[in-house]
Amino acid sequence: MNSAAANVGMMDGAYFVGRGEILAWINATLQLNLSRIEEAASGAIQCQMMDMIHPGLVPMHKVNFEAKAEYDMIQNYKVLQEVFNKLKIEKHIEVNKLVKGRPLDNLEFLQWLKRYCDYLNGGILNENYNPVERRCKGGKERNSKNGHRGSKSLQVNNMPNQAPLEGDGPKQGRGRNPSNGVDSAVAAAQIQALSEEMEDLKLSMENLEKEKDFYFAKLRDIEILCQSSILEHLPVAKAIKKILYAEDAKESALADAQAILNA
């Protein structure tokens, strides 16, 4: 079953799932608050997804949810690869690309992971799985050895917001215009929205480019086959080349091709 689930071709519908849907799936499943695909580059999320659908198989105490350096991220992917090996999943993990945080590479891997999870459980979440508790348990041993770190981690999203300490925040009575802060916040939100829209457009263009290359390669293979000495003189090969070499994009060459076959 695992081998079949892992065998997902590049033109499978799984690879046309958008960034927003992937992020919503991760956040809902693992009770996180990710806003960018790059935040999953550490490999910790992938490990926990496998922990959810294969209980007890992932050594969560080895998963570093605070991984920021590439070395720490690589260790997470080593854990994931070991799990893949146990399950006999023949899926190549391009660690060197994933740890760079490139959105497209990480999106493709998460698209595959969602397809895998949906294949095994039909899209039904494990109601008995507590993702927050599993992250905390997995991090106990690591935190006891390393202490608390100042860097932001995936677990931060599960902690309540702390009220500002007395004396923190902007000083009052200095002639500051409160509207400046509101305007800045609105501008920042607009910039963030535009950035996300641009990122979505970029990913869509890259996916379309890959799809174009895929179909172009198919047509090129057909062309080469029709040019072979065995087929090039056959009517069917001539009909196919009639369609391939048609110059007018507005009119179909199908009628001419059918005429060649019927001659």
N, C-alpha and C positions, 0 to 999 in steps of 0.2 A: 504493500500500500504506500509506504513512504517513498519508494522509488517512483511510483506513478505520480504521486503528488508533487514530487520535486521536478518532474520532467515537464516544465512549462516553457513552450517556445516563445521567442521574442515577439511574435505576432499574436500571442494569446491575449484575450481581453483583459487579463490581469495587468498588463503593462500600459493600459489606457485609463487606469484609475488615477484620478487627479490628486495633486498634493493636498488639497483641502480634505478630501475624503480619507486619505491615509492618516493625516494628523488627527482627524476626528476619531478614527478607529483606534489609534494608539491612546489618545487621551481618555476615551470612554472605557477602553479595556483595562488599562493600567492605572487609571485615576491620576493622570498627569496633566500638565498644562503646556504642552509644547506648541510653539507658534511657528517654528521653522524646521524643515526637514533636517538641516545640518545638526540639530540638537540630538539626533539619534546616531551620530557618527561614531560614538564611543563603543557601540556594540552591546551596551548593557541592556537596552530595550529589547534587542533581538533575543538575548539570552533569557530575559524574563518572559517573553512571549512563548518561547519553547518550554519554559518552566510551567507555564499555565496549561499548555495542551499535553505536556508529558510530565505529570507530577512526579517529583522525586528524582528525576533524571539529571537535572542541572544542579551542579554544586554552587548554589547561590552565594555561599560565603567567599567564593573566588571572584565573584562579579563586582567590579568597582564602578559604582554609579557616580562617583566623583571624578572619573577619569577625564583628564584634560590633555595630558601629554600623550604623544603618539605611542610611547612605550606602554603606558597603562592601557590604552585602547587596544593595542595588539594583544595584550594578555586576555582581555575580554573575548576577542575573536578566537583566541586559542581555546578558551572554554567552549565557545560556540562550535568550533570545528570538532572538538572531542565529542560533543553531543551529536553532531551530524554523523560522525564515524560510528557511534553506537547504534544510531538509527538506520545506518546504511543509506544516508541521504547523499546522493551524488550531485551536490550543488557546490560549484566552485565559489569560494568567498574571496573576492578581490580586495584583500585587506589593505594593500598599499594605496588603493584608490579611495576606499571608504574612510580611512582615518584622515584623509586630507579635507574631509568635510564638503566635498563637491556635491551640490544638491541633486544633480541628475543621477550620479552613481548611487547615492544613498536612497533616492526615490525608487530606483529600479529594484534594489535589494529589498526594500520594504514592500514594494508591490508584489514581489515574489513571495515574501513571508506571509502577507495577507492571503494570497491565493492558497498557500500551503495550509494555513490555519483554517480557512473556510472549507478546504477539501476534507480535512480530518473531522471537523466538528460541525460542518454544515452551517457555519456562521453563528452557532449558538455558543454563548459565553459560558464558562465554568462558573456557576453561581457560588460554588463553595470556595472559590479562589479569592484570597484577600491580597491584592497586589501591594498595598502599602505595608502590610504586615510582613510579606515575603521580602520586601526590600529592606525593612528594618532588621529582620532576622539575619539576612545575608550580610548586612553591614556591621553587625555587632562585633564580630571577631576582628574585622579590619579597623573599626573605630577604636577598639580597645588597645590595639597595637600602635596606631598612628595618631590617636587623639583627634580632636576636631580640627577641620581645615577651614580656612577662610574662603576658599573658592566656592562658587555657586555649583550646586549639584542638582541632579534630577529630583532628589528628595525634597528640595526646598519648596517645590510646588505643593507639597502636602502639609506644610507647616502653616499655622495661622499667622497673619500679618502682625508684627509687633508694633505697639504704639510708640511714637517717637518719645525719647527721653526728654525730660524737662531741660530746656535750654537749646534743644536741637531745633532745626527748622529756621525759617527766615525771621529776622529780628523785626519787631514792630516799631512804629513811630519814627521811621527814617525817611518818610516821604515817598515810599515805594508805591507805585501804581498797581493795585491788585489785578487790573485787567491785563497787565503784561504777562502775568503767569498763565492766565486763561488763554490768551492769544498764542502763547508759546506751546501750550498743551495741544490746542487745536491744530496748529501748524505741524507739530510732531506727529499727531495722529494721521493727518493727511499725507505726510511724507511716508509714514509706515504703510498706509494703505496703497499708495502709489508704488512703493517698493515691492510689496507683495504682488500687486497686479503685474508689474514688470517681470517679476520672477516667474509667475504663472505663464505669461506669454513666452518667456524664454524657454521654459520647459516644454510648452506646447510646440514651439517651433522646432526644438531639438527632436521631439518625438515624431513630428511630421517629416523631418529630414531623414530620420532613420527609416520611417515607413517608405518614403520615396526611394531611398537607396535599396531597400529590400525588394521592392517591386521592379526597380530598374535591373537589379541583378537577375531576377527571374526572367525578364524579357531578353536580357543579353544571353542567358543560357539557351533560351528557345531559338534566338537568332543563330547562335553558333551551331545548334543541332540541325537547323534547317539548311545551313550552308555545308553540311557534311556531304561527301561524295555520294553517299547512299541515298540521301533524302532530297538533295537540292533539285532534282529534276522531276520529282513527284508532284502532282497537282496540289496535294495538301500542303506541301512545303511552300509552293508558290503562293497559295492562298494566304497562308500565315504571313509570309513576307509582304504581301500586298497590304495587309493590315498594319504591320510593323512600320513600313516605310511610307505610309500615307502622310502627305504633307498638310492637307487641309484638316485642321483640328475641329472645324465646325460640322463637317460632314463625315458620316461613318463610311468606312471602306468595306463594310460587311457585304454589301450587295455585289461589289466587284469580286470579292473573294469567293462568294458563293457561285458567281458566274464561271470562275476558273474551275471550280469543282464539278460543275454541271456540264462543262464543255466536252 
